[in-house]
Amino acid sequence: MAAAASRISSLLSRSLASPSLHSKGRICGVGRSVVCSYSYTTAAAIEKPITPSVKVNYTKLLINGDYIDSASGKTFPTYDPRTGDVIAHVAEANVEDINRAVSAARKAFDEGPWPKMTAYERSKVLFRFADLIDEHTEELATLETWDNGKPYEQAAKVELPMISRLIRYYAGWADKIHGLTVPADSPHLVQTIHEPIGVAGQIIPWNFPLLMFAWKVAPALACGNTVVIKTAEQTPLSALYAAKLLHEAGVPAGVLNVVSGYGPTAGAALASHMQVDKLAFTGSTETGKIVLQLAAKSNLKPVTLELGGKSPFIVCKDADVDKAVELAHFALFFNQGQCCCAGSRTYVHESVYDEFLEKAKARALKRSVGDPFVAGIEQGPQIDSEQFEKIMRYIRSGVESGATLETGGQRLGDKGYYIQPTVFSNVKEDMLIAKDEIFGPVQSILKFKDINEVIKRANTTSYGLAAGVFTQDIDTANTLTRALKVGTVWVNCYDVFDAAIPFGGYKMSGQGREKGIHCLSNYLQVKAVVTPLKDPAWI
């Protein structure tokens, strides 16, 4: 995973010579917002999109080991964000389909072989699954890029290796989950047993479809649970393919069920189902609240939530500005800015602010935007028209509220959902672009004077998912890491996602943790077993 993290930085932070970007003039003043005009020559604007080589074979619901049509026979389209064209029509699950999937998972848990297998046997299935992921990297990465719009190089060289590594991580945990023998104050033998919780309902987002599939499924299965997972309606294809590989690896029928559909129907039915024992959701804070309410109103099932963020990236006065610019650029623009932990509030010390700003603008202008299947492209299209329009509204809001639009701010090309890398300066905390999760390629740069001030400003948000700190002073780093109210602080790095590192948020960024040893507790019940000791030699 360290190698994968290194590949993220090297792959996505380089300046590429292929695009030609010529400034046609700009007028940017402090306290004013003036759109800067540029001429972009990119793959998005001038080239016909590359036709993917992979055929879409799996578009039906996977229930009880079989790919089947939805009960209603309805389908919905999934779109290519490069063009807006339909890739395929996918089975649309409704309440009846959720009932069928949960019933299959329930039977597989209560009567099937999976929870009764030895933990070692379960681990071997997961290890085989990881091997198959590696063998099918090209197909999976192609589906991920086609359905989502992220660069193929990112999917194939960064995310797929992270996925197989995480699956192996939890495969290794499967036979190392155990309880304790607890000393009692009386003659009793006290043991704790860690049992699988049962049927896990899981709902994943569209920004990292396959990675989130792995984050949810691997720990749940390692603990001996069965799963019903609902994919995002924007990106159903890669999970359906990966599920086929898991069955090839030997998982019994009914242990993993994959349903595609919409949140208000399929998602709500899963969250409120009385036979689901555990719920895990990744997505927006607003939807997370609904999921939590549905879980509470049904059978009070426990819920883990990984939600939104508005993460501060703090550049201190002693920073190496060139390195800080590159890291801040990566922290925000990675994955088209569609990342819950994006460093979307860039706080820069006043002594280096002007230098940082000029270099941040230059770096944004060098960012290569285009068809994500083209080698060397750093930024593909946004996921769909809805997200595209939302981002453009925030850009207009930034201009109208008085921030200075330094670069970008416009649609790129006349087809698909491409947006110019955008940088705002003179951003204030009361502006929407500084408060709301934009989820797009929009960098907001704010100025600060001292550490106490930036701590207060960074924490003045309802979110608390992550933060970045860029400094050469260990005392400053220690002060900030302890003061920031977030689940992860990256110091002189960003987006390092080793399988063993827990990930989750404070405040309205969620509850519970993904990844690492902490995630196992999401899918386990702790049972105390107490038996009397007759004439014990010792207590």
N, C-alpha and C positions, 0 to 999 in steps of 0.2 A: 504493500500500500504506500510505503514511502516513495517507491519508484513511481507509482501512479501519480502521487501528489506532485512529484518533481516534473512529470510529463505535463501535468496541467499547466504549470507555470511556463515551461519551455514552449509548449505547443501554442498557447493562447496569448502569450505576452509579446511575441516577436513582432517586429515591424516588418511588413512585407512590401516588396517593391512593385508587385504586380499591379495594384490599382494606381491610376493616375488621378490625382486630386489637385486641381488648380484653383486657388483662391481668385474669385472674381470681385473681391472687395468686401470689406466688412466695416461696420461702424459700431463699436461696443464702448459704452461709457458707464461709469459707476452710477448705479441707481436708475439706469435706463435699460430697456429691453429692446434690442434691435436684432431682427433676424439677419443672420449672416448668410450670404449667398455663395454657393460653391458649385463647381462642375464636377460631378462624379463620373468616372468611367469604371464600372464594375461588372462582374458577371451577372448581377441581378438586372442591370439596365440594358445590356447589349447582347447577352447570349441566350439561346434557347436552352431551357432547363434540361439537364442530363436525365435520360430515362433510366431509372433503377433497374438493375439486372435481376432482382429477386421477384418471384411471383408471390402474390398474396394467396395463401392456401387456407388460412384459418380465420374465419369470420363468424363462426357460430359460438354459442355458449358452450363452455366445457362444464358438464355436470355429470358426476358419478363416472368419470373416466371416458365419457363420450362427448363428441362435438354434436350439438343438437340445435335445431331451430328454436326460437323463442315460442312460448305457448301461443302468443297472438299471431305469430308469423311476421310481425313487424321487423323492419330493419331501419337503420339510420346511416347516413353517409359519413365517412371520415375523409377529411380533405388534405390535399397537399398544400401546405402554407406557402410554397414557392409560387403557386399559380392560383390557388383557390379552387382547383379542379378536384373532382371526386376521385379518391384512390380506390375505395371499395365500399360496399354496403355491409354493415355489421348487424348481427342479431341484436334486437333491442329488448332487454329484459324488463319485465314488469313484476308485480307482486307475486304472481303465480310462479314465475321463474325463480325468484328469490326463495320462495317456499320450497321448491324442488331442490335447489342447491343446498339450502340449510338442512333439509331432510337427509340428503345424501351425506353431508358432512356429519350430521348427528349420528346416523347409523354407522358410518365409518369409525367414529370415535367410540360409540357405545358397544359395538359388536365386531368391528373390524380388527385387522391384525396390527395396524400402525401403532397405537399406544401400548399394545401388548408385545411388540417387538423388543428385543434388547436394544438398549441405547446404542450399542456398537453397530447393530444392523441398520438402525436409522441413519447413523453417521455415514455408513458406506453408501447409502442411497444418495445422500447429499454430496458426498465427494464425487460420485459418478455424475451427478447433475452439474457440478462445477466443471468437470472435464468436458461435458457436452457443450456447455456454454462456450468454453474456449474453442472447441471444434467448429462451432457455428457462429463465430464472431462476425464474419462478413454478412451473413443473412440477418442477424439480429441488429447489427449496427445500421445496415441499410434500411430496415423497417423503421428503426428509431429515427433516423434522419428524415426519411420520406414522410413519416406521420407527424413529426414534431418540428422539423426545420433546423435542428442543431447541426453544427458541422460534422460531417462524417468522420473526420480525423478525431474529433473529440469523442464521439461515440465509440469508435473502434479502438483507439489507442489509449484512451483514458478511462471511460466509463465501463466498458466490458471487462477489462482486467480488474477493476475495482469490484465489479459484481461477482466474478468467480472467486476472487480473494475473500470477499465477505461470506460467501456460501461455505467456503472451506473453513473459515473462522468458526462459524456456528456448527458445522459438521464436527469440528474438533471439540466443541463444548458438549455435544450430545451425551457422551458417556462420562462427563465430569460434573454433572448436576447431582448434588447430594445434600442431605440434611446433616443434622448434628445430634450428638448425644449430650443431653443437657443435665447437669447436676441438679438434684432436687434437695429440698430441705427435709425430706421425709423418705422412708424406704420405698422409693418408686423409681422405675426405669422410665426416663423421659426421652423420647426421640422426636425429631422433626423430620417430616417427609415433604419433599417438593414434588407435587403432582401437576400434570398438565391441566390447564384450566378447562379445556373442552373444545367447543366450536368457536373459532376466532373469526369475527367479521372484520374485514379490512377494506378501506377505501383509499385509493391512491390518486395523486394528481397527474397533470399532463406535462409538467416541466422536466421531470426526470422519470419517465414511465417505467423503464426497466430497472433502474437503480432503486426506485421506491418499491417495486415488486420484490426485489431481493431483500431490501431492508425489512419488509413486513413478513414475507413468507419464510425466510431462512430461520430466524429465531423461533417462530411459532412451531415449525415442523421439528426443529431440533429438540424442543421440549416435549414433543409427543402429541401436539394438538392437531386438529383438522381445521381447514381454512375455507372460507368463502370470501373471495376478493373481488371487489368491483373496480374496474378500470375507469379512467376518465374517458368521457365520451369523445374527447378530441383525439385521444391516442390509445386505441384499444389493441393495436396489431401486435406489438412486440411481446406483450404478456401472454397472448394466446399462443404465440409460437414457443415461448419459453416454457409454458405449461406442458406442451407436447414433449419437450425434452425431459422434463421432470418425470413424466410417466415412462418415458424410455429408460430413465435411470432406475425405475423400479418402485415408484411410489404407488401404493394400492389405490384402486378406484374409490372416489369419494373423499379422499384425503385433501385434495386440492380442487376447488371448483372456481372457475373464472367466469364472471358475468360482466357484460358490457351494457351500458345504459345510462340514463340520466339521473342526476341527484334527487330531484323531487319524487321520483318514482322508485327506481331500483335502490338508490342510496338510502332513502328514507325507510324503505321496507326492511333493508338489512339492519339499519341502526335501531329500529324499533322491534325487531323480531324477538319473540319470547324464548326461542331456542338457541339464540346466540349468547354465548357465555362471556365474551370479551369483544371489545371494539377498539380498533386502531384507525385513526384518520390523519391524513396529511392534506392540508389545503388552506384556504383562507380562514382568518379569524371569524368572520361573519358566519361562514358555513360550519365552522367548528362549534360555535355556540348552539346551532340547531342540532347538530349531531349529539352533543352532550345532553340537550333537553330530551331528545327522542330516547336516548339510552336510559335516562333517569325515569322517564314516564312509563317505560315498558317494564323491564325486569331489573332495573338498577344495575345493569352490567357495568363493570369497570371500563374506563375509556382512557386511552392515551392519545394525546393531540400534539401534532407538530404543525404549528400555524405560521402566521405571517411575521414579518420583521421590518424594521427600519434601522438597520445596523449602522452605527457610527464607525468611521475609519479615521483615526486620529493621527495626524502628522505633526510631530513635535518639532521644536525649534532646532534641535540638533540633528535632524534627519538628513540623510543623503538624499537630496531632492530628486535626483534622477531615478534612484531605486524606488523612492516613495511614489513617484508619479506612475511608474510601471505597475507597482503592486496595487495602487488605488484604482488604476484603470482596469486591471484584471478583476479586482474585488467587485467592481460594479458591472462591467460589460460581459463578464463570463455568462455563457448560455443566453445571449441576447438580453441580459439583464433580468431574465426570468428565473430568479433564484431567491428563495425565501430569506437567505442570509446575506444577500447582496450588500456590499458596503455603500449604501445609498445616501449616506450623509457624510461627506468628506470634510472633516474639520482640519483646517490648516493653520498653524501658528502664524501670527501676523508678520513675523520677521522673515518668513520664507514664502508668504502667500503669493506675492506677485510673480516670483520665479516659478513657483509650483503651477500657478494658473496658466502661464504661457506655455509651459511644457505639457500640461494636461491637455490643452487645446491641440497642440501639435500632435500628441499621441493619438487623440481621437480622430484627427484628420488622416492619420496613417492606417487606421483600422480598416482591414479589408472586409468588405461586405458583399455578399453575393450568393450564388447557388451553393448550398452547403455541401454538395457532392464534389465541388471543385477543390483540388488540392490547394492548401494554403489559405483558404477562406477562414476568417476568424468569426464572422457573424453572419448568420442566416436570417430568415424572416421570423417575425413574431408568430405565435401559434395560430391565430385566426383573426378574422375581421373584428370580432368583439374586443379582443385584447389590443389590437392595433388602434382602434378608435379610442379606447380608454387611455392609452399612452399619449396619443395626439391631444386629447383633452387636457391632460396634465401639462403637456408642453405649452399649450395655449394659456393655461392657468398661470404657469410660471412667468410668462411674458406679461400677462395682464396684472399680476401682483407686484411687478417691479423688479424681478430678478433680471440679470443681464444674460441674454442668450448669446453665448460665445461662439458656439459651433453647432451645426446640425439643425434639428428641429423640424425637418421636412420628411415627407415620404421619399423613398428612393426607388426609382423605376415606376412603371405604370401597371405592373402586374405583381400579384403576391402581396405580402405584408412586411415589406422591408422599410426600416426607419433609419435615417442617418444617425450615427453616434452623436449624442447631444450632450453639451456641457453648459451648465448655468453657473454664473458667479453671483456674488452679492446676494446670496440666499439668506433669508431670515426664518427663524423657527416658526413663525405664525403662517408661513406660506404652505399651501397644500403640498407642493413638491418636497417640502421638508418634513411634513407630518405623515402623509399617506404612503402606503406601499404601492409604488408605481408599477413595478414588475416589468421594467423595460429599460432600454439603453439610454438612460437619462441620469447624468452625474450632476449632483448639486454640491457646490463647493462653498463652505462657510468659513469665516475667519474667527479665530479666538486669540485671547491675550495670555492666559495662564492656565495651569492645570486644574485648579479648583473650579474655575469658570467652565472649562470644557467638560469636566465631570458632571456638573450640574446640568448643563445643556444636553449632554449625551443621554442622561438618564431621564430627561423630561419627555417621556414618550410612553405610550401604553404598551409598547413592544419591548422584548428583552431576549432576542434570539442569539445575537452574536455581536462581536465588535472586533475591530482591528486596531492595533497600536503600533506605530512606527517610531522608534526611538533607539538611540545608542546608549542611553542611560539606564542602568539596571534599577536604580531607585525609582525613576519615573515609571518604568515598566511595572514594577511591583505595586506602586501606588495606584496606577490605572487598573490593573487586572483585578485588584481587590475592590475597587470602588465602583466599577461598571456593573450594573444590574442586568447581566446577560448570562446565557448558558454556556457560551464559548467565547474565549478571548484569544485571538491569534496575535502573537507578538512577532513583528517583522516577517510575517508570512500571512497567507489567507487561504481559505478553502482547503485546508489539509483534512482529509476525511478517511483516515485509517479505520479499518474495521473495528479496532479495539477502542476508539475514541468515542465516548458518549456524546450524543447530540440532542439538544432540546432547548426549550426556552423558559425564561422567567415571564411573569406577568401574563399578558394576553398573547404571548407567543407559544403558549401550549402548556401541557403538563405531561410528566413522564419523560423518558429518554429512549432514543433509538440508538442502536449499535452498542458494541461493547458488552461487558458483563451485566451492566445495569438493565439492558433490554430484556434479559432472560426473565427477570421478575415480572415483566408485563404478562407473561404467558404461563405463569406457575401459581399454584395455590400452595400455601404452607399449612401443613396439618401437624398438630401435636398429638403424639400417641403416648399415653401414660399407663403403665402397668405396675402392680405392686410387686415388691421384692420380698420373698419369704426368707427370713433369717439370712440376710446378705452378709457376706464377709466384709464388705465395705460399702459405703454409700457415697 
